[in-house]
Amino acid sequence: MPHLYDYLDSGNGYKIRLLLAQLGQAYRWTELDIDRGATRTPQFLAKNPNGRIPTLELDDGTFLAESDAILWYLAEGTAFVPSDRLGRAQVLQWMFFEQYSHEPYVATPRYIMKHLPKDSARYAELPDRLKRGRDALAVMDTHLQSRSFFVDERYSIADIALYAYTHVAPEGGHDLAPYPNVLAWLGRVAAQPKHIPITYRPPEG
């Protein structure tokens, strides 16, 4: 049984929890408090030298890191990844967009505002990060103007990757009201079978 090392408030971890729930895949779950340095211990660094969650331990003892790589591993050969070459490339296109153009400017402001003290020097980053986050949300809104989902009119791991931090973006200072197509898409993702909220805590073990 796979073993997910995670942090409940992490959108990157939530991606994996959501997909596992929708796949109906049983797994073990261990929460590590990133704010208390739980991923920087020698024990965890032996599992993932980069010291980050999520990290997935496979049945053979292999450790797989990076949330979108884990998504791809779990979803390959399922309905969550298109079977055609172009569709798979387009899923990857949006997953790369999520990590490069979206996550640093939508997820990071949320982390700063939820997890750091008000006098943290990192608050100075917010104006630029929020501006770039708005740019990313505008790209998404334009793409969704004539589409229900990001690729091939079907729910895929591209949607899961982008949904994880977008749906909680207001916690990081983003107003989603200017992006009606994004809001409608968030509703469609939340209506998918076996959807779980980011606050759902799997049993530990």
C-alpha positions, 0 to 999 in steps of 0.5 A, spaced: 500 500 500 502 506 498 504 511 503 503 519 503 507 523 507 503 530 507 501 536 510 494 537 511 494 545 509 498 543 503 495 544 496 500 540 493 499 534 498 491 535 497 492 534 489 494 527 491 489 526 496 484 528 491 486 523 486 487 518 490 480 519 493 477 519 486 481 513 484 478 509 490 486 507 492 487 505 499 493 508 502 497 510 508 498 517 510 503 521 515 502 528 516 509 532 517 508 539 520 512 543 515 512 549 520 516 545 525 521 543 521 518 535 520 521 535 513 528 537 515 529 531 520 535 526 518 529 521 517 525 524 512 531 527 508 533 520 507 526 519 504 526 525 500 533 529 500 529 536 498 525 535 504 519 537 501 512 534 501 508 530 498 512 524 498 509 518 496 513 511 498 511 506 493 510 498 495 517 497 493 520 502 497 521 507 492 520 514 494 517 519 489 517 526 490 514 533 486 506 533 486 505 533 479 510 527 478 506 523 483 499 525 480 502 523 473 504 516 476 498 515 479 493 517 474 497 514 468 493 508 464 486 511 467 481 516 465 485 522 468 490 522 463 488 522 455 490 516 451 492 520 445 499 523 444 497 531 444 492 530 449 497 528 454 502 533 452 497 538 453 495 536 460 503 536 461 503 543 458 498 545 464 501 542 469 508 545 467 504 552 467 501 550 474 508 550 477 511 555 474 506 561 472 501 559 478 503 556 484 509 561 486 504 567 485 497 563 488 500 558 493 506 562 496 501 568 498 497 564 501 502 560 505 505 567 507 498 570 509 496 563 513 503 561 516 508 567 517 507 572 522 505 579 520 512 582 521 515 577 516 520 580 511 516 576 506 510 580 506 514 585 502 513 580 496 506 580 496 504 586 491 509 582 486 506 575 487 499 577 487 500 581 480 503 575 477 497 571 480 492 575 477 496 574 470 495 567 471 488 567 473 487 571 467 490 566 462 486 560 466 479 564 465 481 566 458 482 558 456 476 556 460 471 561 456 469 556 451 471 550 455 469 546 461 475 543 463 482 544 461 484 539 456 479 535 451 473 537 455 474 532 460 476 532 467 484 530 468 490 531 472 491 538 469 484 540 473 486 537 479 493 540 479 490 547 478 484 546 482 488 545 488 491 552 490 486 556 485 480 554 490 483 557 496 486 563 492 482 568 497 486 565 503 492 568 499 489 575 498 486 573 491 479 576 489 476 570 484 470 575 482 473 578 476 474 570 473 467 568 472 470 562 468 474 560 473 469 560 478 464 556 474 470 551 473 471 550 480 464 548 481 465 543 476 471 540 479 467 540 486 462 536 483 466 531 480 465 524 483 468 522 490 471 529 491 474 531 497 475 538 501 482 540 502 480 539 510 479 532 509 484 528 514 485 521 512 486 516 518 494 516 519 497 510 519 
